[in-house]
């Protein structure tokens, strides 16, 4: 397995110079209800939506999806047997300091990092994660047949593991320089996005964010969210097959460079 760069964007922008992860802005989530322990499984058809996940939101067990033996409940679980998945996920929390005082200031259960699992069995998988450094998450993406595209916030710092048996791991222009490689063996890449030394990663249990991807047939593409927006905008402006065939393609050719 080799790590590559996705195609360049149609035009340069301010995002070509990555801002400091400590100062990157955090957008506000859309005005949608907060949810927790949400499980959606589709046998066919596209699974698309925006979900606001609050891991501290308490819900009665009776309204939640049943668990298999030894299964641990996720904060968000999306599964599609036949069809693409397109998920916009926001990780949030409510200020519960006043609530803790009302109940004697007792300690609440540690529900962080938030757990998000996405499984596409036949179809492309696209996940956009919106969260800041105070809302850590564990994203696990599995795809049997289809490309995986992940958008991460600029504030993301944490380990990155990607297994691609028949495909490439592609890192965007701003993500690639921020990734330290630990190993790339047997189709599995292990690395760290961000300053691994300053985080103390490896000294005890990691409580920050992490991403794990397992893709059987298809490439894995990882961007920062703003880069992914630019990539999608440029893609919409690209001419079709016949325009390229007759020399009307004004977009630059894909420049996929291996880092090995």
N, C-alpha and C positions, 0 to 999 in steps of 0.2 A: 504494500500500500504506500502511496506517495501523497504528500500534501501539496496542493496546488492553490493558485490564486484564481478566483472567479474572473470573468471578463471585466475589462475596465468600463467605467461609466461613460456616457455619451459626452459629458462635459465635466470640467473640473469644478470643484466647489470648496467651501470652507471645511467640509468634512474630511477633505484629503489630509488635513492636519488635525489629528485627533486631539480633542481637548483633554485636559487632565480628568481622570476618572473621578477625582474628588470634587470637581467643580461642574460636572456635566449636569444640565438641568433635568428635572424630573417632572414630566407632564402630569396633569391631573386626569384621573380615570373618567370615563363617560358616566353620565347619571343613570347607572343601572343598579339593580339590587345586588347586595353582597351575598355571596354563596359560600358554602363550605361542604366538604365531603361529597362533592357532586360527581356522579358517575353517569356517563352517556355512552351507550353501546349501540351501534347501528349495523344491521346486516347488509344493507346496500344503500347507495346514494351518498352524496357529499355531506360531510359533517363540518359545518362552518358556523362560527359565532364568536362573540366577545363575552368573556366571563371575568367578573370581579371576585377574586377569592380572598376571603378573610379567614385565615387559619384559626383565629381566636373566637369565631362565631360558633356559639353552642347550639346544637340542634338535637332533637330527640332521636334516639336510635331507631324508633319505629318508622320514621319517615325516610330513612336512608336505605340505599341498596344493600341487599344481603351480601355477606362476606363468605368466601370459601374458607375451608379449614386452614388455619395458620396464615390467612391473608391479613395484611395490615391495611387499614383504610387510608386512602389517599385524600389529599385536599381537592384534587381534580383528576379525573380519569376519563380519557376520551379514547374510544375504540371504534374502528371502522373495518368491517370485513371486506367490502367491495365498494370503494369510493375514496375520493381524496379527503384530506383533513386540512382545514384552514382555521387556525385558532389564534385569537388575540387574547392574551391572558394578562390580567393585572393582579399583582399581589399587594394587598393593603392590610391595614390593621386599624381598629378603632381605638381612640384614646380611652383606656379603661382605668386611668389612675383614680378618678372619682369613684368608680364602681368598687375598686379594691378598698378604698377608705371606708365605704359604707359597710363592707363585710369584714371589717377589722384589719384590713391591710394584709390579709393572708396571701401567700404565694400562689400564683396560678400555674397551671401545668404548662411546661415548655412545649409549644407546638411548632417551633421553628427548627430548621428551615421548612418552608412549605413544600409539599411533595406534589409534583405534577407529572403524570405519566400519559404518554400519547402513543397509541399503537395503530399503525396503518398496515393492513395485511395485503391489500391490492390497491395501490393508489399513492399519489404524491402526498407528502406530509409537510405542512408549513406551520411553524409555531413562532409567534412573536411574544417575548416575555418582557413585561413592563414592571419594573421594581427598582427601588433604590437600595443603597447599601444597608439600610436598617430593616429591609424585608428580604432576608436570604431565602433561596429556594433550591430545590433539587429537581432538575428537569431530566426525565428519562424518556427517550424517544426510540421507538422500535419500528422498522419498516421492512417488510418482506420484499415487495416489488414496487419501487417508486422512490423518486428523489426526495431527500430531506433538506429543508431549508429552515434555518433557525436565525431569528433576530434577537440580539441581546442588548440590554441597556449599556451605555458607556460606563456605568458604575460597576459592571460585573467584574468580580475578582474571584477566581476559584479554579479548581481542577477541571480538566476537560478530557474525556475519554471517548474515542470514536472507533468503532469497528466497521470496516467496509470490505466485504468479501469480494464483490464484483462491482467496484466503483472507486471513486476518488474522494479524498477529504480536501475540500477547498476552503481556504480562509481568505476573507476580504483583505483589501489593502491596508486597512487600519488595524484589523484583528491580528494579522500574521506577525507584525513586529512585536506584539505584546505577548506572544505565546512562547513560553519556555518548554522545550521538548524534554520529557523524561525518558521515553522509549517509543519505538515504532517497530513492533515485532509481531509476526503472525497476524497481519492485517489489523492490528489494534494499535492505535495511537494514544499515548498518554502524555498529557502536558498540563500546563498551568497558564491561564490567561490572567495577566497582571503581574505585579511585583511579588514573586513568591517569597523572597527573602524577608521583606518587611512584614508579611502577614503571619509569619511563624508557622506556616503550613508544615505539617509533619511533627509538630510538637503537641502531641495529644490529639484528641478527636477534633476534626474539622467541623465547625459550626456555621460556616459560611455557605455560599452558593456553590453549586456544581452542576455540570452537564454531562450526561452519559447518552451516547447514541450507538445503536446497533442497526446497521443497514445491510441487508443481504444483497439486493440487486438495485443499485442506484448510487448516485453521488450524495455526499453530505456537504452542505454549504452553510458556512457560519459567517454572519455579518453583525455589525452593530446596527441598531434599529434605523438610524438616519441613513446609513449606507444602503440598507435594504430598500428604504423608500426611494432613494435615488436610482437604485438598480431597477426597481419596478417601473419607475417613470420612464427611464431610458428604454426599457424593453417595450413599452407601449408605443414608442416612437420609431421603433425599428421597422424597416420595410419587410414585406412578406417575401416568400420564396421566389416569386416571379420577378419582383423588383431586383432582387439580388442576382438572379439568373441573367438579366439583361443589363447589368451594370449600373443600376440605379441605387445601389446600396451606399448611402453616405456615412454610415456608421463605421467606426473602426473595427477591424477584425478582432475576434477574441484573442487575448494574449494570456494563455495559460502557462505559467512557469512553475516548474517543480522546484521545491526547496531542498531536494536531496541531491 
